[in-house]
């Protein structure tokens, strides 16, 4: 947009819009007044921080209502999206690329796409666009185009009216330029579009969808499509998009007003953010304060105790620091073991302690305690080796015998004697084991194997981490021995190391013994196995007696003794607590999971697929391969399980409103929650009493990059569409490999969706389910703004399972859109095992 008059803007700053709102229509006088009020608030609050300034446009921005901004720009877009008012900058960047890629002054066809900012996977599309633009301009582009001709192409691609863009798209489909699009040309464009968006299933069924398009856009059965018929459909799509945009506009205005209303002065902003941080993290804060206080108290206690002993005259403050650090080490070695007693922690989650302790963060707290152990070990070792030992061996013999003689059998040791003693050897071995385990647990070794030198890559990954951590069993044995044979304490009851670790070791051993007991006496059987495209294996297992799966979102460990007798791997349970079976979905991303998938693949029989509504098989459709075990179960891999264990997602019933977000296979804990909600909906429909509290609304956003992924949970999506009459569950499936809606590369797919919707057909052409697929990734700011506007005064639980790259973004939005004055808060929970 451009302002028709700068003077108008200065005189009427209230007519300027918020940048994040992207208004595409003539707005009503009422909305203009709302915007004026918002900008008046902005004028009074000039001390807002940079984050708010990004949300609110300065008064020099374009005027609302002067002209309809870029009609059709978002519906048929040929270039990568750039911000309003940045067209000239985008052209300058294109001109720069031209000079780099066309040193002789002629840009070739194969480099056109890259020159105008397209990615490498759009080279073919760029070439097709090059041909169309050259034909329209009457340019012979076989030998390339000049900068002036490129500028002409750029002007064609950036025209604002829908008609011009529609004409270019029509010519893109009309390969021979006869002004008509034949059936063969439709098929060619559809196949090209499916390929550009990585839609393999669409490519396979191209002929069916071509018939659908021809039937809709060729009503006279002439065998070709004319531009007026395509224009009718595109404008219908445009109106549909505009209606959605207007519906979201109110929520954006209100969300922006919320941010403006909270922004006063830097000091008040800081106080407000601090208040919100304390409210959101009070459990973590008080536990950390308690933990730090205990560590400081233990350190101070031992420090002062040794400050008053005779040994202080020989070793000084070094021994006090060493003993203070040792006392914190005993406590933290006990605590870190307790934090991996998953069964105990799961039991505690169901008690009132869950209201004051952040059990969801036990893994992160485990890491914090590990760092404290490393710091304590460093202090303890350095004080002994660099200070205590040298002072001890240099102490005059008479003084040594008088003060410490009884502790060393009245024989003064040498430095080597101290190092070679039982405390010295056990200490060195513990340091080696802990250093090895600590190193393999770092993110570099856990998740970035490719960044390591080849010689170290075999020490990276989950297996190395898993086996290395079991060496810590030896570390605890050495710790007890080390604490029992220390030199400066003689009485057994003052040797307290075993007292610290006794309870955690007992709990840990009991849990391990119970696991072994269930392995031998409570085995599970494989009811059904499903292998999907996308390297995903779904296992349906019998639910063993005593398996206390009470809350959706929990996870369990799975072991396949045929692959490894020691490895356990955690997976979210995808069945609901009310189901009479257990299910997990496992993506083959490592050695163990790949081998498990391959073993089930070998015994799967595609001919054994049986479809029956309401059963287990209905949960998954369009299977790659599937089997139901026969009478002889020996041919199938044996599966053992342990659990279930608590996870952040299981606290979903604490909220009235849910925002569930899953990336790829990260949808698994959310699927369990959706199934549980569906079971509750079915009970409500059958008038079955159910006193359990359940959320009033649930919004599920599933982002995946492969079309085949939708097959994993297609049955659940269809059940939501069939049984959720009150629209309690709102599903948003996003396929990130498809170019966003409005892009010319995906507009034909959008047309297919529009055609099916207009005909009342329920099955989506992309997902094959009854839930419509959205293209590209969600705009999370719009998602949070909409929820903040729609559910004022609510506490909204945000549950996320996926890569860490999105954690910071989601946490930021939870913070920005939470408003304590209106009691609207977003509570973020990240799934971790």
C-alpha positions in Angstrom: 0.0 0.0 0.0 1.0 3.6 -0.5 -0.3 6.7 1.0 -2.1 9.0 -1.4 -1.1 12.0 0.6 1.5 12.4 3.4 -0.4 15.3 4.8 -3.4 13.1 5.3 -1.3 10.7 7.4 0.1 13.5 9.6 -3.4 14.9 10.1 -5.1 11.6 10.7 -2.6 9.3 12.4 -5.5 7.3 13.8 -6.2 5.9 10.4 -2.9 4.0 10.3 -3.0 0.3 10.9 -1.1 -2.2 13.0 1.6 -3.9 11.0 0.8 -7.4 12.2 -2.9 -7.1 11.1 -2.3 -7.2 7.3 -5.7 -5.7 6.5 -6.6 -6.5 2.9 -10.1 -4.9 2.7 -11.9 -1.7 2.9 -12.7 -1.6 6.6 -15.8 -0.2 8.1 -16.0 3.1 10.0 -16.4 1.2 13.2 -13.1 -0.7 12.7 -11.4 2.5 11.6 -12.5 4.1 14.9 -11.1 1.1 16.7 -7.8 1.5 15.0 -7.8 5.3 15.8 -8.3 4.5 19.5 -5.5 2.0 19.4 -3.1 4.5 17.8 -4.1 7.2 20.3 -3.2 4.8 23.1 0.1 4.3 21.2 0.8 8.0 21.1 0.4 8.2 24.9 2.7 5.3 25.5 5.8 6.2 23.5 8.1 4.3 26.0 7.0 0.9 24.7 9.8 -1.6 24.1 11.0 -2.7 20.7 8.9 -5.8 20.7 5.7 -3.7 20.8 7.0 -1.4 18.2 7.2 -4.3 15.9 3.5 -5.0 16.5 2.3 -1.4 16.1 3.1 0.6 13.0 4.3 4.1 13.3 2.1 6.8 12.2 3.9 7.1 8.9 2.4 3.8 7.7 -0.2 3.6 5.0 -3.8 4.8 5.5 -6.7 2.4 5.8 -9.4 2.7 3.2 -7.6 4.7 0.6 -7.2 1.7 -1.7 -7.7 -2.0 -1.5 -4.3 -3.4 -0.8 -3.0 -5.9 -3.4 -6.2 -7.5 -4.4 -5.2 -11.1 -5.4 -1.6 -10.6 -4.2 -2.0 -13.3 -1.6 -4.3 -15.5 -3.8 -2.0 -15.9 -6.8 1.6 -15.2 -5.8 4.5 -16.1 -8.0 7.3 -14.7 -5.8 8.4 -15.5 -2.3 6.5 -13.4 0.2 8.1 -10.0 1.1 6.8 -7.3 3.5 4.6 -4.5 2.3 6.6 -1.5 1.3 9.7 -3.6 0.7 9.1 -4.2 -3.1 12.0 -1.9 -4.1 14.3 -3.6 -1.7 13.3 -7.0 -3.1 14.0 -5.7 -6.6 17.4 -4.4 -5.7 18.3 -7.9 -4.2 17.1 -9.4 -7.5 19.1 -7.0 -9.5 22.2 -7.9 -7.4 21.6 -11.6 -8.1 21.3 -10.9 -11.8 24.7 -9.3 -11.9 26.1 -12.3 -10.1 24.5 -14.9 -12.3 24.6 -13.1 -15.6 28.1 -11.8 -16.0 27.6 -11.4 -19.8 24.4 -9.4 -19.3 22.1 -12.3 -20.3 20.2 -14.4 -17.7 19.5 -17.9 -18.8 16.2 -19.8 -18.3 17.6 -22.2 -15.7 18.9 -19.4 -13.5 15.7 -17.3 -13.6 14.0 -18.9 -10.6 17.1 -18.4 -8.4 17.5 -14.9 -9.6 14.0 -13.8 -8.5 14.5 -15.4 -5.1 13.1 -19.0 -5.5 14.6 -21.9 -3.8 16.5 -24.7 -5.6 13.5 -27.0 -5.5 11.5 -24.5 -7.7 14.0 -24.4 -10.6 11.5 -26.2 -12.9 8.7 -23.8 -11.9 11.0 -20.9 -12.5 11.7 -22.2 -16.0 8.0 -22.6 -16.8 7.3 -19.1 -15.5 10.2 -17.8 -17.7 8.6 -19.3 -20.8 5.2 -17.8 -20.1 6.5 -14.3 -19.4 8.7 -14.4 -22.4 5.7 -15.5 -24.6 3.5 -12.8 -23.2 6.1 -10.1 -23.9 7.0 -11.5 -27.3 10.6 -12.0 -26.2 12.8 -14.8 -27.7 14.3 -16.0 -24.4 16.3 -19.0 -25.7 19.5 -17.0 -25.3 18.6 -15.3 -22.1 17.1 -12.0 -21.1 18.6 -8.6 -20.3 18.2 -6.7 -17.0 15.5 -4.5 -18.6 13.6 -7.5 -19.7 13.9 -9.0 -16.3 12.5 -5.8 -14.9 9.5 -6.2 -17.2 9.0 -9.7 -16.0 9.2 -8.5 -12.4 6.5 -5.9 -13.0 4.3 -8.6 -14.5 4.8 -10.8 -11.4 4.2 -8.0 -8.9 1.0 -6.5 -10.3 -1.6 -6.1 -7.6 -4.8 -7.0 -9.4 -6.2 -10.5 -9.4 -7.1 -10.5 -13.1 -3.5 -9.9 -14.2 -2.3 -12.7 -12.0 -5.0 -15.0 -13.1 -4.0 -14.4 -16.7 -0.4 -15.3 -16.0 -1.5 -18.5 -14.2 -3.9 -19.4 -17.0 -1.0 -19.0 -19.5 1.2 -21.1 -17.3 -1.4 -23.9 -17.7 -2.0 -23.2 -21.4 1.2 -24.8 -22.7 0.5 -24.3 -26.4 -0.8 -20.7 -26.0 -4.1 -21.4 -27.8 -6.2 -19.7 -25.1 -7.6 -23.0 -23.9 -6.5 -25.5 -21.3 -7.0 -29.1 -22.5 -7.3 -32.2 -20.3 -3.7 -33.2 -21.1 -2.5 -29.8 -20.0 -4.5 -29.9 -16.8 -2.9 -33.3 -16.0 0.6 -32.0 -16.8 0.1 -29.0 -14.5 -1.4 -31.1 -11.8 1.4 -33.7 -11.9 4.0 -30.8 -11.9 2.2 -29.2 -9.0 2.1 -32.4 -7.0 5.8 -33.0 -7.7 6.7 -29.5 -6.7 4.9 -29.9 -3.4 6.1 -33.5 -2.8 2.5 -35.0 -2.9 3.2 -38.5 -4.1 -0.3 -39.8 -3.4 -1.7 -36.9 -5.5 0.6 -37.9 -8.4 -0.7 -41.5 -8.3 -4.3 -40.4 -8.5 -3.8 -37.6 -11.0 -6.2 -39.0 -13.5 -9.1 -39.0 -11.0 -8.5 -35.5 -9.9 -8.1 -34.3 -13.5 -11.6 -35.6 -14.2 -12.8 -33.7 -11.2 -11.3 -30.5 -12.3 -12.6 -30.9 -15.9 -16.1 -31.7 -14.7 -16.1 -28.5 -12.5 -14.4 -26.1 -14.9 -15.7 -27.4 -18.2 -19.5 -27.4 -17.6 -20.3 -27.4 -21.3 -18.2 -30.5 -21.8 -16.1 -28.9 -24.6 -13.0 -30.8 -23.5 -11.1 -27.7 -22.5 -11.2 -24.9 -19.8 -11.6 -21.3 -20.6 -10.3 -18.4 -18.4 -13.8 -17.2 -17.3 -14.5 -20.6 -15.7 -11.2 -20.6 -13.9 -11.9 -17.0 -12.8 -15.2 -18.0 -11.2 -13.5 -20.6 -9.1 -10.5 -18.5 -8.1 -12.7 -15.6 -7.0 -14.8 -18.0 -4.9 -11.5 -19.1 -3.3 -10.6 -15.4 -2.9 -13.9 -14.6 -1.1 -13.4 -17.6 1.2 -10.0 -16.4 2.1 -11.2 -12.9 2.7 -13.9 -14.1 5.0 -11.4 -16.0 7.1 -9.1 -12.9 7.1 -12.0 -10.7 8.4 -12.8 -13.2 11.1 -9.2 -13.1 12.3 -8.9 -9.3 12.1 -10.9 -8.7 15.3 -8.7 -11.0 17.3 -5.6 -9.3 16.0 -7.0 -5.9 16.9 -7.8 -7.1 20.4 -4.5 -8.9 20.9 -2.6 -5.7 19.8 -4.8 -3.7 22.2 -3.9 -6.2 24.9 -0.1 -5.7 24.3 -0.5 -1.9 24.1 -2.6 -1.8 27.3 0.2 -3.5 29.2 3.0 -1.3 27.9 3.6 1.7 30.0 7.2 2.5 31.1 10.3 0.4 31.1 10.2 0.1 34.8 6.5 -1.0 34.9 7.1 -3.3 32.0 10.0 -5.0 33.8 7.9 -5.4 36.9 5.0 -6.8 34.9 7.3 -9.3 33.1 8.8 -10.3 36.4 5.4 -10.9 37.9 4.3 -13.0 35.0 7.6 -15.0 35.1 7.1 -15.7 38.8 3.4 -16.7 38.4 4.3 -19.0 35.5 7.4 -20.6 37.1 6.8 -20.4 40.9 7.1 -24.2 41.3 10.5 -24.2 39.6 11.7 -21.1 41.5 10.9 -22.3 45.0 12.3 -25.8 44.4 15.5 -24.3 43.0 15.7 -21.9 46.0 15.2 -24.9 48.4 17.8 -26.9 46.6 20.3 -24.1 46.6 19.6 -23.4 50.3 20.2 -27.1 51.2 23.5 -27.1 49.3 24.7 -23.9 50.9 23.6 -25.1 54.3 25.4 -28.4 53.9 28.5 -26.7 52.6 28.5 -24.1 55.5 27.9 -26.8 58.1 30.8 -28.9 57.0 33.0 -25.9 56.4 32.5 -24.6 60.0 32.8 -28.1 61.4 36.3 -28.6 60.0 37.1 -25.0 60.8 37.0 -26.0 64.5 38.9 -29.3 64.1 42.6 -29.8 64.7 43.1 -30.8 61.0 42.5 -27.2 60.2 45.9 -26.3 61.7 47.5 -28.6 59.2 45.5 -28.1 56.0 43.8 -24.7 56.6 40.7 -23.6 54.7 41.5 -26.1 51.9 40.2 -29.0 53.9 37.1 -27.0 54.9 36.3 -26.3 51.3 37.0 -29.9 50.3 34.7 -31.3 53.0 32.0 -28.7 52.3 32.0 -29.7 48.6 32.0 -33.4 49.6 28.9 -32.9 51.7 27.0 -31.3 48.8 28.2 -34.2 46.5 26.7 -36.8 48.8 23.3 -35.0 48.8 23.3 -34.4 45.0 24.4 -37.9 44.2 21.4 -39.1 46.2 19.1 -36.6 44.5 20.2 -37.3 41.0 19.4 -41.0 41.4 16.0 -40.2 42.9 15.2 -38.0 39.8 15.5 -41.1 37.5 13.2 -43.3 39.7 10.5 -42.8 37.1 8.0 -45.2 38.8 8.3 -43.4 42.1 7.9 -40.0 40.4 4.9 -41.2 38.5 3.2 -42.3 41.8 4.0 -38.9 43.3 2.4 -37.1 40.4 -1.0 -38.5 41.5 -0.6 -37.0 45.0 -1.0 -33.5 46.3 2.7 -33.0 46.0 2.1 -32.5 42.3 0.6 -29.1 43.1 3.8 -27.8 44.6 6.6 -29.8 42.9 7.3 -29.5 39.1 7.6 -33.2 38.4 7.4 -32.4 34.6 10.9 -30.9 34.9 12.6 -33.9 36.5 14.9 -34.5 33.5 16.0 -30.8 33.3 16.5 -30.8 37.1 18.5 -34.0 36.7 20.8 -32.1 34.3 21.1 -29.1 36.7 22.1 -31.5 39.6 24.6 -33.1 37.3 26.3 -29.7 36.8 26.3 -29.2 40.5 28.0 -32.6 40.9 30.6 -31.6 38.4 31.3 -28.3 40.2 31.4 -30.1 43.6 33.7 -32.7 42.3 36.1 -30.1 40.8 36.3 -28.2 44.2 36.8 -31.4 46.2 39.5 -32.8 43.9 41.4 -29.5 43.4 41.4 -28.8 47.2 42.8 -32.2 48.0 45.3 -32.6 45.2 46.6 -29.0 45.0 46.3 -28.0 48.6 45.5 -30.6 51.3 48.0 -33.3 50.1 51.0 -30.9 49.7 50.3 -29.3 53.2 49.9 -32.7 54.8 53.2 -34.1 53.5 55.1 -30.9 54.3 53.8 -30.7 57.8 56.4 -31.2 60.5 56.5 -34.7 61.8 55.8 -33.8 65.5 52.8 -31.7 64.6 51.5 -34.4 62.2 51.7 -37.1 64.8 50.1 -34.9 67.5 47.1 -33.9 65.4 46.6 -36.6 62.7 48.8 -39.5 63.7 45.9 -41.6 64.9 44.1 -41.2 61.5 47.0 -42.6 59.6 48.2 -45.3 62.0 51.0 -43.0 63.2 52.7 -43.2 59.8 53.2 -40.1 57.8 52.1 -40.8 54.1 53.8 -39.5 51.0 51.9 -37.9 48.1 51.9 -41.2 46.2 50.7 -43.0 49.2 47.7 -40.7 49.4 46.9 -41.1 45.7 47.3 -44.9 45.8 45.1 -45.3 48.9 41.5 -46.7 48.8 40.0 -43.2 48.9 42.5 -42.0 46.3 41.9 -44.9 43.8 38.1 -44.9 44.2 38.1 -41.1 43.7 40.1 -41.3 40.5 37.9 -44.1 39.1 34.7 -42.1 40.0 36.1 -39.1 38.2 36.9 -41.1 35.1 33.4 -42.7 35.0 31.6 -39.5 35.7 33.6 -37.6 33.1 32.9 -40.2 30.5 29.1 -40.3 31.2 28.9 -36.5 31.4 30.6 -36.1 28.0 28.4 -38.6 26.2 25.3 -36.9 27.7 26.1 -33.6 26.2 24.0 -32.4 23.2 27.0 -32.7 20.9 27.2 -36.4 21.5 23.5 -37.1 21.9 22.1 -35.2 18.9 24.9 -33.9 16.7 26.8 -37.0 15.7 27.7 -35.7 12.3 29.7 -32.8 13.9 32.1 -35.1 15.6 35.4 -36.5 14.2 34.9 -39.9 12.6 36.9 -41.6 15.4 34.4 -40.3 18.0 31.1 -40.9 16.1 30.8 -44.5 17.4 30.6 -43.0 20.9 27.7 -40.8 20.0 24.0 -41.4 19.9 21.4 -42.8 22.3 23.0 -46.2 22.6 26.3 -44.8 23.8 24.5 -42.5 26.2 22.3 -45.4 27.6 25.1 -47.8 28.2 27.5 -45.2 29.6 24.9 -44.1 32.1 24.7 -47.7 33.4 28.3 -47.5 34.4 27.2 -45.1 37.1 26.0 -48.2 39.1 29.7 -48.9 39.6 30.2 -45.2 40.5 27.8 -45.5 43.4 29.6 -48.6 44.7 32.9 -46.7 44.5 31.2 -43.7 46.2 30.2 -45.8 49.2 33.7 -47.4 49.5 35.3 -44.0 49.1 33.1 -42.6 51.9 33.8 -45.5 54.2 37.6 -45.5 54.0 38.1 -41.7 54.4 41.1 -40.8 56.6 39.8 -38.1 58.9 36.7 -39.9 60.3 36.9 -43.0 62.4 33.4 -43.6 63.8 31.1 -45.5 61.4 28.1 -43.5 62.2 29.9 -40.3 61.1 30.6 -41.8 57.7 27.4 -40.6 56.2 27.8 -41.3 52.5 25.7 -44.5 52.7 23.0 -42.7 54.7 22.5 -40.2 51.9 22.2 -42.7 49.1 20.4 -45.5 50.9 16.8 -44.5 50.1 17.4 -43.5 46.4 19.4 -46.7 45.8 16.7 -48.8 47.5 13.9 -47.2 45.3 16.0 -47.6 42.2 16.8 -51.3 42.9 13.1 -52.0 43.8 12.0 -50.5 40.5 14.5 -52.6 38.5 13.5 -55.8 40.3 9.8 -55.0 39.5 10.7 -54.5 35.8 12.5 -57.9 35.8 9.5 -59.5 37.5 7.0 -58.2 34.9 9.4 -59.2 32.1 9.1 -62.9 33.1 5.6 -63.1 34.5 3.6 -60.4 32.8 4.6 -60.5 29.1 2.6 -58.7 26.4 1.5 -60.1 23.1 1.5 -58.2 19.8 -2.2 -57.9 18.7 -1.4 -56.1 15.4 1.5 -54.4 13.7 1.4 -51.7 11.0 4.2 -50.5 8.9 3.6 -47.1 7.2 5.4 -45.1 4.6 7.6 -42.6 6.3 9.4 -45.3 8.3 6.8 -45.5 11.0 5.8 -48.7 12.8 2.6 -48.9 14.9 2.4 -51.7 17.5 -0.9 -52.7 19.1 -0.2 -54.7 22.3 -2.3 -56.5 24.9 -2.6 -54.5 28.1 -1.1 -56.5 31.0 -2.9 -56.8 34.3 -1.7 -54.2 36.7 -0.6 -51.8 34.0 -1.8 -48.6 35.6 -2.4 -46.4 32.5 -4.8 -43.9 33.9 -4.0 -40.6 32.1 -3.4 -39.8 28.4 0.0 -38.3 27.6 2.0 -40.9 29.6 4.7 -42.9 28.0 6.3 -46.4 28.4 9.6 -48.1 27.6 9.8 -50.8 24.9 12.4 -53.5 24.5 12.9 -56.1 21.8 15.2 -58.8 23.2 15.7 -60.2 19.7 17.6 -56.9 18.9 19.1 -56.1 22.2 18.7 -57.7 25.7 19.5 -54.4 27.5 18.1 -51.5 25.5 14.9 -49.8 26.5 13.5 -47.0 24.4 10.7 -44.5 25.5 7.6 -43.9 23.4 4.4 -42.0 24.0 1.3 -44.2 24.4 -1.1 -43.4 21.6 -4.0 -45.4 22.8 -6.4 -43.9 25.3 -6.7 -45.1 29.0 -10.2 -46.4 28.3 -9.0 -48.7 25.4 -8.5 -52.4 26.0 -5.1 -52.4 24.2 -1.9 -50.4 24.2 -0.5 -48.8 21.1 2.7 -46.9 20.2 3.9 -45.3 17.0 7.7 -45.7 16.4 9.6 -43.7 13.8 12.7 -45.4 12.5 15.4 -42.7 13.1 18.2 -44.7 14.7 19.8 -48.1 14.6 17.4 -49.8 17.1 14.2 -48.4 15.7 15.2 -49.1 12.1 16.0 -52.7 13.0 12.7 -53.1 14.8 10.8 -51.8 11.8 12.7 -54.1 9.5 12.0 -57.1 11.6 8.3 -56.4 11.6 8.3 -55.6 7.9 9.6 -59.1 7.2 6.7 -60.8 8.8 3.9 -58.4 7.8 1.4 -59.8 5.4 -0.5 -57.1 3.4 -3.1 -59.6 2.4 -4.3 -60.0 6.0 -5.7 -56.5 6.2 -9.2 -56.5 7.5 -11.4 -53.4 7.8 -14.0 -53.1 10.4 -15.5 -49.9 11.7 -14.8 -49.2 15.4 -12.1 -51.7 15.8 -8.3 -51.4 16.1 -7.8 -51.7 12.4 -10.1 -48.8 11.8 -7.7 -46.6 13.6 -5.3 -46.8 10.7 -6.1 -46.9 7.0 -4.2 -47.1 3.8 -1.5 -49.2 5.4 1.8 -49.9 3.8 1.8 -53.4 5.3 -0.1 -54.9 8.1 -0.4 -58.2 9.9 -2.4 -59.9 12.5 -0.4 -62.6 14.3 -1.3 -66.2 13.6 -1.4 -69.1 16.0 2.4 -69.4 15.9 3.7 -66.3 17.6 7.3 -67.4 17.6 8.0 -65.9 14.2 7.2 -62.4 15.4 9.7 -60.3 17.4 9.1 -60.4 21.2 8.1 -57.1 22.8 8.6 -56.2 26.4 7.3 -53.0 28.1 7.8 -51.2 31.3 5.7 -48.3 32.6 3.6 -46.3 32.3 5.5 -43.2 33.4 4.3 -39.6 33.9 4.8 -36.9 31.3 3.9 -33.2 31.1 1.0 -34.0 28.7 -0.9 -35.9 31.3 -1.8 -32.7 33.2 -4.1 -31.6 30.3 -7.2 -32.1 32.4 -6.1 -29.2 34.6 -7.1 -26.8 31.8 -10.5 -25.9 30.3 -8.8 -24.9 27.0 -6.0 -26.9 25.3 -3.6 -26.0 22.5 -1.9 -29.2 21.4 1.0 -28.9 19.1 2.9 -31.8 17.5 5.6 -31.8 14.9 5.8 -35.0 12.9 5.9 -38.1 15.1 5.6 -35.6 18.0 1.9 -35.8 17.6 1.8 -39.1 19.5 1.1 -37.9 23.0 -1.5 -35.5 21.6 -3.3 -38.3 19.8 -3.7 -40.1 23.1 -5.4 -37.0 24.5 -7.7 -36.7 21.5 -8.7 -40.3 21.8 -9.5 -39.8 25.5 -11.6 -36.7 24.6 -13.3 -38.7 21.9 -14.1 -41.5 24.4 -15.7 -38.9 26.7 -17.7 -37.5 23.8 -19.0 -40.9 22.9 -20.0 -41.6 26.5 -21.8 -38.2 26.5 -23.7 -39.1 23.3 -24.7 -42.5 24.8 -25.8 -40.7 28.0 -23.3 -42.6 30.1 -22.4 -40.8 33.3 -18.8 -39.7 33.5 -17.9 -37.5 36.5 -14.4 -36.8 35.2 -13.4 -33.2 34.4 -12.4 -32.8 30.8 -11.4 -29.7 28.8 -14.1 -27.7 27.1 -12.2 -27.0 24.0 -9.1 -28.5 22.4 -7.2 -27.1 19.4 -4.8 -29.5 17.8 -2.1 -28.3 15.4 -0.2 -31.1 13.7 2.7 -30.0 11.4 4.3 -32.7 9.3 6.5 -32.6 6.2 5.3 -35.8 4.5 1.9 -36.5 3.0 2.1 -40.1 4.0 2.2 -39.0 7.7 -1.5 -38.4 7.6 -2.0 -42.2 7.3 -0.6 -42.7 10.8 -3.7 -41.2 12.6 -6.3 -41.1 9.9 -8.8 -43.1 11.9 -8.6 -40.6 14.8 -9.1 -37.7 12.4 -12.2 -39.3 10.9 -13.6 -40.1 14.3 -13.2 -36.5 15.4 -15.2 -35.4 12.3 -17.8 -38.1 12.9 -18.5 -38.0 16.6 -17.5 -34.4 17.7 -20.9 -32.8 16.9 -20.3 -30.0 19.4 -16.9 -29.0 17.9 -15.0 -29.6 21.1 -12.0 -30.6 19.1 -10.7 -28.3 16.4 -8.0 -29.9 14.2 -5.5 -28.1 12.0 -3.3 -30.3 9.9 -0.4 -28.5 8.3 1.8 -30.0 5.5 5.0 -28.0 5.5 6.3 -29.5 2.3 3.5 -27.7 0.4 4.0 -24.1 -0.6 1.7 -21.8 1.5 -1.9 -21.2 0.4 -2.0 -18.6 -2.4 1.3 -19.6 -3.9 0.9 -20.3 -7.6 2.7 -23.7 -7.1 0.0 -24.9 -4.8 -3.1 -23.0 -6.1 -4.2 -26.0 -8.2 -4.2 -28.1 -5.0 -6.3 -25.4 -3.3 -8.7 -25.5 -6.2 -9.2 -29.2 -5.8 -10.0 -28.7 -2.1 -12.4 -25.9 -3.0 -14.2 -28.1 -5.6 -14.6 -31.0 -3.2 -15.9 -28.7 -0.5 -18.4 -27.1 -2.9 -19.7 -30.6 -3.8 -20.1 -31.5 -0.1 -17.4 -34.2 -0.2 -15.9 -34.8 3.2 -12.6 -36.4 2.2 -9.7 -34.0 1.8 -7.6 -34.6 -1.3 -4.3 -34.2 0.5 -4.7 -36.1 3.8 -7.4 -38.6 2.6 -9.2 -37.9 5.8 -12.2 -35.7 6.8 -10.0 -33.0 8.2 -8.9 -30.4 5.7 -5.1 -29.9 5.2 -3.5 -26.5 5.5 -0.3 -25.7 3.6 3.0 -24.6 5.0 3.6 -24.0 8.7 1.1 -22.1 10.9 1.5 -18.5 11.8 1.9 -19.0 15.5 1.3 -15.4 16.4 -2.1 -15.5 14.7 -2.9 -18.7 16.5 -2.1 -17.3 19.9 -3.8 -14.0 19.1 -7.0 -15.8 18.1 -7.1 -17.9 21.3 -6.3 -14.9 23.5 -9.3 -13.1 21.9 -11.6 -16.0 21.9 -11.0 -17.3 25.4 -10.6 -14.2 27.6 -10.1 -14.9 31.2 -9.1 -18.5 30.6 -6.0 -20.4 31.6 -4.9 -22.2 28.4 -2.6 -25.2 28.5 -0.1 -25.3 25.6 1.3 -28.8 25.2 4.2 -29.3 22.7 6.1 -32.3 21.5 8.7 -31.8 18.8 12.1 -30.3 18.0 13.6 -27.7 20.3 13.8 -25.1 17.5 10.1 -24.1 18.2 10.3 -24.1 22.0 11.6 -20.5 22.2 8.9 -19.2 19.8 6.0 -20.9 21.6 7.3 -19.8 25.0 7.6 -16.3 23.8 4.0 -16.2 22.5 2.8 -17.7 25.8 4.5 -14.9 27.6 3.4 -12.1 25.2 -0.2 -13.1 25.1 -0.7 -13.8 28.8 -2.5 -11.0 30.6 -2.7 -11.2 34.4 -5.1 -8.3 34.6 -7.6 -10.2 32.6 -6.6 -13.6 34.0 -5.8 -14.8 30.5 -2.7 -17.0 30.7 -1.0 -19.5 28.5 0.9 -22.3 30.3 3.6 -24.0 28.3 4.5 -27.7 28.7 7.3 -29.3 26.6 7.2 -33.1 26.3 10.4 -34.8 27.5 11.4 -38.3 28.5 
